[in-house]
Amino acid sequence: VLVSRVTTTRSDMGIGYELDVIATVVLGGTSIFGGVGTIWGTVVGLAMIQLLKDGLALTGVKGDATIVVIGTVLILSTLVASSLQRRHDGV
């Protein structure tokens, strides 16, 4: 999608989107420990990440602070998923 919006491409286009993609998929319900996810879950995760980024931009948070917030959300969601999985397994 990114390349279709520009007339030329470079090898470094898309750098910095990795965290957003991983956070989108994990927040959408795909387990980071392996498993399956759904397209609709990923769409919901995308909406959540975009709302978070837009909200941070509206409050004046920019650059590296946004990356820190998204990383924190990713870590927290992984910890919650892990604890729920352990509770489900009876450990």
Jmol script that loads the backbone (N, CA, C; Angstrom):
load data "model"
ATOM      1  N   VAL A   1       0.834  -1.181   0.000  1.00  0.00           N
ATOM      2  CA  VAL A   1       0.000   0.000   0.000  1.00  0.00           C
ATOM      3  C   VAL A   1       0.880   1.246   0.000  1.00  0.00           C
ATOM      4  N   LEU A   2       1.937   1.216   0.780  1.00  0.00           N
ATOM      5  CA  LEU A   2       2.830   2.376   0.849  1.00  0.00           C
ATOM      6  C   LEU A   2       3.466   2.661  -0.508  1.00  0.00           C
ATOM      7  N   VAL A   3       3.936   1.640  -1.174  1.00  0.00           N
ATOM      8  CA  VAL A   3       4.613   1.817  -2.462  1.00  0.00           C
ATOM      9  C   VAL A   3       3.632   2.297  -3.526  1.00  0.00           C
ATOM     10  N   SER A   4       2.376   1.907  -3.427  1.00  0.00           N
ATOM     11  CA  SER A   4       1.407   2.333  -4.437  1.00  0.00           C
ATOM     12  C   SER A   4       1.100   3.824  -4.352  1.00  0.00           C
ATOM     13  N   ARG A   5       1.452   4.471  -3.260  1.00  0.00           N
ATOM     14  CA  ARG A   5       1.168   5.896  -3.092  1.00  0.00           C
ATOM     15  C   ARG A   5       2.298   6.796  -3.569  1.00  0.00           C
ATOM     16  N   VAL A   6       3.448   6.234  -3.870  1.00  0.00           N
ATOM     17  CA  VAL A   6       4.581   7.032  -4.322  1.00  0.00           C
ATOM     18  C   VAL A   6       4.984   6.577  -5.714  1.00  0.00           C
ATOM     19  N   THR A   7       5.759   7.405  -6.397  1.00  0.00           N
ATOM     20  CA  THR A   7       6.136   7.055  -7.764  1.00  0.00           C
ATOM     21  C   THR A   7       7.432   6.264  -7.830  1.00  0.00           C
ATOM     22  N   THR A   8       8.239   6.326  -6.775  1.00  0.00           N
ATOM     23  CA  THR A   8       9.480   5.561  -6.749  1.00  0.00           C
ATOM     24  C   THR A   8       9.565   4.802  -5.434  1.00  0.00           C
ATOM     25  N   THR A   9      10.432   3.810  -5.414  1.00  0.00           N
ATOM     26  CA  THR A   9      10.617   3.040  -4.182  1.00  0.00           C
ATOM     27  C   THR A   9      12.080   3.071  -3.777  1.00  0.00           C
ATOM     28  N   ARG A  10      12.293   2.872  -2.501  1.00  0.00           N
ATOM     29  CA  ARG A  10      13.637   2.753  -1.948  1.00  0.00           C
ATOM     30  C   ARG A  10      13.642   1.544  -1.029  1.00  0.00           C
ATOM     31  N   SER A  11      14.820   1.040  -0.780  1.00  0.00           N
ATOM     32  CA  SER A  11      14.917  -0.147   0.065  1.00  0.00           C
ATOM     33  C   SER A  11      14.594   0.146   1.521  1.00  0.00           C
ATOM     34  N   ASP A  12      14.649   1.403   1.924  1.00  0.00           N
ATOM     35  CA  ASP A  12      14.371   1.732   3.319  1.00  0.00           C
ATOM     36  C   ASP A  12      12.948   2.238   3.554  1.00  0.00           C
ATOM     37  N   MET A  13      12.103   2.159   2.545  1.00  0.00           N
ATOM     38  CA  MET A  13      10.711   2.549   2.741  1.00  0.00           C
ATOM     39  C   MET A  13      10.035   1.525   3.645  1.00  0.00           C
ATOM     40  N   GLY A  14       9.341   1.984   4.621  1.00  0.00           N
ATOM     41  CA  GLY A  14       8.651   1.083   5.533  1.00  0.00           C
ATOM     42  C   GLY A  14       9.406   0.825   6.815  1.00  0.00           C
ATOM     43  N   ILE A  15      10.612   1.383   6.931  1.00  0.00           N
ATOM     44  CA  ILE A  15      11.348   1.222   8.180  1.00  0.00           C
ATOM     45  C   ILE A  15      10.589   1.976   9.268  1.00  0.00           C
ATOM     46  N   GLY A  16      10.396   1.334  10.373  1.00  0.00           N
ATOM     47  CA  GLY A  16       9.660   1.934  11.470  1.00  0.00           C
ATOM     48  C   GLY A  16       8.232   1.438  11.589  1.00  0.00           C
ATOM     49  N   TYR A  17       7.767   0.715  10.597  1.00  0.00           N
ATOM     50  CA  TYR A  17       6.413   0.176  10.650  1.00  0.00           C
ATOM     51  C   TYR A  17       6.358  -1.207  11.300  1.00  0.00           C
ATOM     52  N   GLU A  18       7.507  -1.783  11.608  1.00  0.00           N
ATOM     53  CA  GLU A  18       7.536  -3.141  12.141  1.00  0.00           C
ATOM     54  C   GLU A  18       6.793  -3.240  13.468  1.00  0.00           C
ATOM     55  N   LEU A  19       7.048  -2.301  14.374  1.00  0.00           N
ATOM     56  CA  LEU A  19       6.397  -2.331  15.681  1.00  0.00           C
ATOM     57  C   LEU A  19       4.891  -2.163  15.535  1.00  0.00           C
ATOM     58  N   ASP A  20       4.473  -1.273  14.652  1.00  0.00           N
ATOM     59  CA  ASP A  20       3.042  -1.073  14.437  1.00  0.00           C
ATOM     60  C   ASP A  20       2.376  -2.344  13.927  1.00  0.00           C
ATOM     61  N   VAL A  21       3.030  -3.041  13.021  1.00  0.00           N
ATOM     62  CA  VAL A  21       2.459  -4.262  12.456  1.00  0.00           C
ATOM     63  C   VAL A  21       2.352  -5.349  13.519  1.00  0.00           C
ATOM     64  N   ILE A  22       3.416  -5.544  14.288  1.00  0.00           N
ATOM     65  CA  ILE A  22       3.392  -6.573  15.330  1.00  0.00           C
ATOM     66  C   ILE A  22       2.334  -6.239  16.377  1.00  0.00           C
ATOM     67  N   ALA A  23       2.278  -4.987  16.812  1.00  0.00           N
ATOM     68  CA  ALA A  23       1.287  -4.584  17.809  1.00  0.00           C
ATOM     69  C   ALA A  23      -0.130  -4.737  17.270  1.00  0.00           C
ATOM     70  N   THR A  24      -0.342  -4.420  16.011  1.00  0.00           N
ATOM     71  CA  THR A  24      -1.660  -4.568  15.400  1.00  0.00           C
ATOM     72  C   THR A  24      -2.121  -6.012  15.426  1.00  0.00           C
ATOM     73  N   VAL A  25      -1.258  -6.913  15.028  1.00  0.00           N
ATOM     74  CA  VAL A  25      -1.629  -8.324  14.954  1.00  0.00           C
ATOM     75  C   VAL A  25      -1.853  -8.903  16.350  1.00  0.00           C
ATOM     76  N   VAL A  26      -0.981  -8.552  17.297  1.00  0.00           N
ATOM     77  CA  VAL A  26      -1.120  -9.087  18.655  1.00  0.00           C
ATOM     78  C   VAL A  26      -2.366  -8.519  19.328  1.00  0.00           C
ATOM     79  N   LEU A  27      -2.614  -7.222  19.196  1.00  0.00           N
ATOM     80  CA  LEU A  27      -3.821  -6.647  19.776  1.00  0.00           C
ATOM     81  C   LEU A  27      -5.077  -7.172  19.102  1.00  0.00           C
ATOM     82  N   GLY A  28      -4.938  -7.620  17.874  1.00  0.00           N
ATOM     83  CA  GLY A  28      -6.066  -8.199  17.160  1.00  0.00           C
ATOM     84  C   GLY A  28      -6.405  -9.611  17.583  1.00  0.00           C
ATOM     85  N   GLY A  29      -5.610 -10.185  18.472  1.00  0.00           N
ATOM     86  CA  GLY A  29      -5.956 -11.493  19.015  1.00  0.00           C
ATOM     87  C   GLY A  29      -5.052 -12.628  18.606  1.00  0.00           C
ATOM     88  N   THR A  30      -4.085 -12.397  17.745  1.00  0.00           N
ATOM     89  CA  THR A  30      -3.158 -13.455  17.372  1.00  0.00           C
ATOM     90  C   THR A  30      -2.124 -13.613  18.476  1.00  0.00           C
ATOM     91  N   SER A  31      -1.928 -14.844  18.929  1.00  0.00           N
ATOM     92  CA  SER A  31      -0.990 -15.091  20.017  1.00  0.00           C
ATOM     93  C   SER A  31       0.440 -14.928  19.528  1.00  0.00           C
ATOM     94  N   ILE A  32       1.241 -14.234  20.318  1.00  0.00           N
ATOM     95  CA  ILE A  32       2.644 -14.058  19.970  1.00  0.00           C
ATOM     96  C   ILE A  32       3.422 -15.350  20.211  1.00  0.00           C
ATOM     97  N   PHE A  33       2.810 -16.273  20.943  1.00  0.00           N
ATOM     98  CA  PHE A  33       3.445 -17.548  21.250  1.00  0.00           C
ATOM     99  C   PHE A  33       3.091 -18.624  20.234  1.00  0.00           C
ATOM    100  N   GLY A  34       2.381 -18.261  19.196  1.00  0.00           N
ATOM    101  CA  GLY A  34       1.984 -19.217  18.172  1.00  0.00           C
ATOM    102  C   GLY A  34       0.484 -19.417  18.225  1.00  0.00           C
ATOM    103  N   GLY A  35      -0.087 -19.636  17.117  1.00  0.00           N
ATOM    104  CA  GLY A  35      -1.528 -19.830  17.085  1.00  0.00           C
ATOM    105  C   GLY A  35      -2.119 -19.199  15.847  1.00  0.00           C
ATOM    106  N   VAL A  36      -3.409 -19.069  15.871  1.00  0.00           N
ATOM    107  CA  VAL A  36      -4.100 -18.523  14.710  1.00  0.00           C
ATOM    108  C   VAL A  36      -4.792 -17.230  15.097  1.00  0.00           C
ATOM    109  N   GLY A  37      -5.006 -16.414  14.120  1.00  0.00           N
ATOM    110  CA  GLY A  37      -5.729 -15.166  14.305  1.00  0.00           C
ATOM    111  C   GLY A  37      -6.743 -15.018  13.189  1.00  0.00           C
ATOM    112  N   THR A  38      -7.494 -13.959  13.244  1.00  0.00           N
ATOM    113  CA  THR A  38      -8.498 -13.715  12.218  1.00  0.00           C
ATOM    114  C   THR A  38      -8.230 -12.370  11.547  1.00  0.00           C
ATOM    115  N   ILE A  39      -8.751 -12.229  10.362  1.00  0.00           N
ATOM    116  CA  ILE A  39      -8.634 -10.965   9.645  1.00  0.00           C
ATOM    117  C   ILE A  39      -9.363  -9.866  10.409  1.00  0.00           C
ATOM    118  N   TRP A  40     -10.552 -10.178  10.906  1.00  0.00           N
ATOM    119  CA  TRP A  40     -11.334  -9.170  11.620  1.00  0.00           C
ATOM    120  C   TRP A  40     -10.645  -8.752  12.909  1.00  0.00           C
ATOM    121  N   GLY A  41      -9.996  -9.681  13.578  1.00  0.00           N
ATOM    122  CA  GLY A  41      -9.232  -9.327  14.767  1.00  0.00           C
ATOM    123  C   GLY A  41      -8.096  -8.381  14.430  1.00  0.00           C
ATOM    124  N   THR A  42      -7.432  -8.637  13.319  1.00  0.00           N
ATOM    125  CA  THR A  42      -6.346  -7.763  12.881  1.00  0.00           C
ATOM    126  C   THR A  42      -6.873  -6.379  12.522  1.00  0.00           C
ATOM    127  N   VAL A  43      -8.033  -6.318  11.904  1.00  0.00           N
ATOM    128  CA  VAL A  43      -8.642  -5.022  11.576  1.00  0.00           C
ATOM    129  C   VAL A  43      -8.969  -4.252  12.858  1.00  0.00           C
ATOM    130  N   VAL A  44      -9.480  -4.954  13.870  1.00  0.00           N
ATOM    131  CA  VAL A  44      -9.764  -4.313  15.157  1.00  0.00           C
ATOM    132  C   VAL A  44      -8.461  -3.829  15.797  1.00  0.00           C
ATOM    133  N   GLY A  45      -7.419  -4.651  15.743  1.00  0.00           N
ATOM    134  CA  GLY A  45      -6.118  -4.244  16.265  1.00  0.00           C
ATOM    135  C   GLY A  45      -5.576  -3.028  15.542  1.00  0.00           C
ATOM    136  N   LEU A  46      -5.763  -2.979  14.237  1.00  0.00           N
ATOM    137  CA  LEU A  46      -5.331  -1.825  13.448  1.00  0.00           C
ATOM    138  C   LEU A  46      -6.065  -0.561  13.883  1.00  0.00           C
ATOM    139  N   ALA A  47      -7.369  -0.689  14.086  1.00  0.00           N
ATOM    140  CA  ALA A  47      -8.147   0.467  14.537  1.00  0.00           C
ATOM    141  C   ALA A  47      -7.680   0.935  15.911  1.00  0.00           C
ATOM    142  N   MET A  48      -7.373  -0.007  16.800  1.00  0.00           N
ATOM    143  CA  MET A  48      -6.913   0.357  18.139  1.00  0.00           C
ATOM    144  C   MET A  48      -5.570   1.077  18.086  1.00  0.00           C
ATOM    145  N   ILE A  49      -4.634   0.570  17.295  1.00  0.00           N
ATOM    146  CA  ILE A  49      -3.323   1.213  17.181  1.00  0.00           C
ATOM    147  C   ILE A  49      -3.449   2.592  16.550  1.00  0.00           C
ATOM    148  N   GLN A  50      -4.274   2.707  15.515  1.00  0.00           N
ATOM    149  CA  GLN A  50      -4.426   4.009  14.861  1.00  0.00           C
ATOM    150  C   GLN A  50      -5.095   5.016  15.784  1.00  0.00           C
ATOM    151  N   LEU A  51      -6.101   4.578  16.544  1.00  0.00           N
ATOM    152  CA  LEU A  51      -6.734   5.477  17.510  1.00  0.00           C
ATOM    153  C   LEU A  51      -5.743   5.913  18.579  1.00  0.00           C
ATOM    154  N   LEU A  52      -4.904   4.985  19.021  1.00  0.00           N
ATOM    155  CA  LEU A  52      -3.883   5.314  20.013  1.00  0.00           C
ATOM    156  C   LEU A  52      -2.895   6.341  19.455  1.00  0.00           C
ATOM    157  N   LYS A  53      -2.417   6.114  18.233  1.00  0.00           N
ATOM    158  CA  LYS A  53      -1.464   7.041  17.621  1.00  0.00           C
ATOM    159  C   LYS A  53      -2.092   8.414  17.380  1.00  0.00           C
ATOM    160  N   ASP A  54      -3.344   8.435  16.914  1.00  0.00           N
ATOM    161  CA  ASP A  54      -4.020   9.713  16.684  1.00  0.00           C
ATOM    162  C   ASP A  54      -4.261  10.449  17.999  1.00  0.00           C
ATOM    163  N   GLY A  55      -4.659   9.719  19.026  1.00  0.00           N
ATOM    164  CA  GLY A  55      -4.871  10.337  20.331  1.00  0.00           C
ATOM    165  C   GLY A  55      -3.594  10.918  20.900  1.00  0.00           C
ATOM    166  N   LEU A  56      -2.504  10.185  20.745  1.00  0.00           N
ATOM    167  CA  LEU A  56      -1.220  10.693  21.220  1.00  0.00           C
ATOM    168  C   LEU A  56      -0.796  11.933  20.439  1.00  0.00           C
ATOM    169  N   ALA A  57      -1.044  11.928  19.136  1.00  0.00           N
ATOM    170  CA  ALA A  57      -0.689  13.094  18.317  1.00  0.00           C
ATOM    171  C   ALA A  57      -1.526  14.312  18.709  1.00  0.00           C
ATOM    172  N   LEU A  58      -2.797  14.099  19.019  1.00  0.00           N
ATOM    173  CA  LEU A  58      -3.658  15.212  19.420  1.00  0.00           C
ATOM    174  C   LEU A  58      -3.251  15.804  20.764  1.00  0.00           C
ATOM    175  N   THR A  59      -2.671  14.978  21.627  1.00  0.00           N
ATOM    176  CA  THR A  59      -2.231  15.485  22.930  1.00  0.00           C
ATOM    177  C   THR A  59      -0.819  16.047  22.879  1.00  0.00           C
ATOM    178  N   GLY A  60      -0.189  15.991  21.718  1.00  0.00           N
ATOM    179  CA  GLY A  60       1.130  16.588  21.559  1.00  0.00           C
ATOM    180  C   GLY A  60       2.288  15.630  21.751  1.00  0.00           C
ATOM    181  N   VAL A  61       2.006  14.357  21.932  1.00  0.00           N
ATOM    182  CA  VAL A  61       3.072  13.364  22.081  1.00  0.00           C
ATOM    183  C   VAL A  61       3.584  13.023  20.690  1.00  0.00           C
ATOM    184  N   LYS A  62       4.905  13.097  20.504  1.00  0.00           N
ATOM    185  CA  LYS A  62       5.463  12.864  19.174  1.00  0.00           C
ATOM    186  C   LYS A  62       6.667  11.941  19.236  1.00  0.00           C
ATOM    187  N   GLY A  63       7.008  11.405  18.084  1.00  0.00           N
ATOM    188  CA  GLY A  63       8.263  10.690  17.891  1.00  0.00           C
ATOM    189  C   GLY A  63       8.456   9.472  18.758  1.00  0.00           C
ATOM    190  N   ASP A  64       9.575   9.485  19.482  1.00  0.00           N
ATOM    191  CA  ASP A  64       9.982   8.321  20.255  1.00  0.00           C
ATOM    192  C   ASP A  64       9.010   7.988  21.377  1.00  0.00           C
ATOM    193  N   ALA A  65       8.333   8.978  21.922  1.00  0.00           N
ATOM    194  CA  ALA A  65       7.374   8.710  22.992  1.00  0.00           C
ATOM    195  C   ALA A  65       6.221   7.853  22.482  1.00  0.00           C
ATOM    196  N   THR A  66       5.805   8.059  21.248  1.00  0.00           N
ATOM    197  CA  THR A  66       4.753   7.234  20.659  1.00  0.00           C
ATOM    198  C   THR A  66       5.214   5.792  20.539  1.00  0.00           C
ATOM    199  N   ILE A  67       6.451   5.592  20.138  1.00  0.00           N
ATOM    200  CA  ILE A  67       6.999   4.242  20.025  1.00  0.00           C
ATOM    201  C   ILE A  67       7.042   3.573  21.392  1.00  0.00           C
ATOM    202  N   VAL A  68       7.418   4.331  22.417  1.00  0.00           N
ATOM    203  CA  VAL A  68       7.465   3.781  23.778  1.00  0.00           C
ATOM    204  C   VAL A  68       6.070   3.372  24.236  1.00  0.00           C
ATOM    205  N   VAL A  69       5.074   4.190  23.958  1.00  0.00           N
ATOM    206  CA  VAL A  69       3.706   3.873  24.367  1.00  0.00           C
ATOM    207  C   VAL A  69       3.206   2.627  23.645  1.00  0.00           C
ATOM    208  N   ILE A  70       3.440   2.530  22.351  1.00  0.00           N
ATOM    209  CA  ILE A  70       3.002   1.355  21.595  1.00  0.00           C
ATOM    210  C   ILE A  70       3.736   0.110  22.079  1.00  0.00           C
ATOM    211  N   GLY A  71       5.018   0.226  22.347  1.00  0.00           N
ATOM    212  CA  GLY A  71       5.775  -0.901  22.887  1.00  0.00           C
ATOM    213  C   GLY A  71       5.259  -1.336  24.243  1.00  0.00           C
ATOM    214  N   THR A  72       4.899  -0.374  25.083  1.00  0.00           N
ATOM    215  CA  THR A  72       4.342  -0.694  26.395  1.00  0.00           C
ATOM    216  C   THR A  72       3.003  -1.408  26.261  1.00  0.00           C
ATOM    217  N   VAL A  73       2.162  -0.944  25.359  1.00  0.00           N
ATOM    218  CA  VAL A  73       0.879  -1.608  25.113  1.00  0.00           C
ATOM    219  C   VAL A  73       1.107  -3.031  24.623  1.00  0.00           C
ATOM    220  N   LEU A  74       2.091  -3.229  23.753  1.00  0.00           N
ATOM    221  CA  LEU A  74       2.408  -4.561  23.248  1.00  0.00           C
ATOM    222  C   LEU A  74       2.877  -5.475  24.376  1.00  0.00           C
ATOM    223  N   ILE A  75       3.751  -4.980  25.234  1.00  0.00           N
ATOM    224  CA  ILE A  75       4.245  -5.786  26.357  1.00  0.00           C
ATOM    225  C   ILE A  75       3.107  -6.124  27.313  1.00  0.00           C
ATOM    226  N   LEU A  76       2.272  -5.147  27.637  1.00  0.00           N
ATOM    227  CA  LEU A  76       1.152  -5.397  28.545  1.00  0.00           C
ATOM    228  C   LEU A  76       0.165  -6.403  27.969  1.00  0.00           C
ATOM    229  N   SER A  77      -0.129  -6.297  26.682  1.00  0.00           N
ATOM    230  CA  SER A  77      -1.061  -7.250  26.078  1.00  0.00           C
ATOM    231  C   SER A  77      -0.474  -8.652  26.050  1.00  0.00           C
ATOM    232  N   THR A  78       0.832  -8.764  25.855  1.00  0.00           N
ATOM    233  CA  THR A  78       1.484 -10.072  25.887  1.00  0.00           C
ATOM    234  C   THR A  78       1.454 -10.656  27.293  1.00  0.00           C
ATOM    235  N   LEU A  79       1.695  -9.827  28.307  1.00  0.00           N
ATOM    236  CA  LEU A  79       1.637 -10.302  29.692  1.00  0.00           C
ATOM    237  C   LEU A  79       0.230 -10.747  30.074  1.00  0.00           C
ATOM    238  N   VAL A  80      -0.773  -9.995  29.672  1.00  0.00           N
ATOM    239  CA  VAL A  80      -2.155 -10.372  29.963  1.00  0.00           C
ATOM    240  C   VAL A  80      -2.513 -11.673  29.261  1.00  0.00           C
ATOM    241  N   ALA A  81      -2.144 -11.805  27.999  1.00  0.00           N
ATOM    242  CA  ALA A  81      -2.432 -13.037  27.261  1.00  0.00           C
ATOM    243  C   ALA A  81      -1.725 -14.228  27.885  1.00  0.00           C
ATOM    244  N   SER A  82      -0.503 -14.031  28.339  1.00  0.00           N
ATOM    245  CA  SER A  82       0.249 -15.114  28.970  1.00  0.00           C
ATOM    246  C   SER A  82      -0.395 -15.537  30.282  1.00  0.00           C
ATOM    247  N   SER A  83      -0.813 -14.571  31.095  1.00  0.00           N
ATOM    248  CA  SER A  83      -1.439 -14.927  32.369  1.00  0.00           C
ATOM    249  C   SER A  83      -2.793 -15.585  32.162  1.00  0.00           C
ATOM    250  N   LEU A  84      -3.547 -15.142  31.164  1.00  0.00           N
ATOM    251  CA  LEU A  84      -4.820 -15.795  30.859  1.00  0.00           C
ATOM    252  C   LEU A  84      -4.608 -17.218  30.367  1.00  0.00           C
ATOM    253  N   GLN A  85      -3.570 -17.430  29.576  1.00  0.00           N
ATOM    254  CA  GLN A  85      -3.274 -18.774  29.083  1.00  0.00           C
ATOM    255  C   GLN A  85      -2.875 -19.691  30.232  1.00  0.00           C
ATOM    256  N   ARG A  86      -2.054 -19.187  31.159  1.00  0.00           N
ATOM    257  CA  ARG A  86      -1.661 -19.994  32.319  1.00  0.00           C
ATOM    258  C   ARG A  86      -2.870 -20.319  33.184  1.00  0.00           C
ATOM    259  N   ARG A  87      -3.749 -19.361  33.366  1.00  0.00           N
ATOM    260  CA  ARG A  87      -4.956 -19.596  34.157  1.00  0.00           C
ATOM    261  C   ARG A  87      -5.841 -20.634  33.480  1.00  0.00           C
ATOM    262  N   HIS A  88      -5.936 -20.564  32.156  1.00  0.00           N
ATOM    263  CA  HIS A  88      -6.745 -21.525  31.403  1.00  0.00           C
ATOM    264  C   HIS A  88      -6.162 -22.928  31.482  1.00  0.00           C
ATOM    265  N   ASP A  89      -4.839 -23.024  31.471  1.00  0.00           N
ATOM    266  CA  ASP A  89      -4.171 -24.326  31.538  1.00  0.00           C
ATOM    267  C   ASP A  89      -4.136 -24.888  32.952  1.00  0.00           C
ATOM    268  N   GLY A  90      -4.474 -24.078  33.941  1.00  0.00           N
ATOM    269  CA  GLY A  90      -4.504 -24.552  35.316  1.00  0.00           C
ATOM    270  C   GLY A  90      -3.165 -24.548  36.010  1.00  0.00           C
ATOM    271  N   VAL A  91      -2.230 -23.742  35.536  1.00  0.00           N
ATOM    272  CA  VAL A  91      -0.902 -23.684  36.155  1.00  0.00           C
ATOM    273  C   VAL A  91      -0.888 -22.642  37.234  1.00  0.00           C
TER     274      VAL A  91
END
end "model"
wireframe off; spacefill off
backbone 0.3
color backbone group
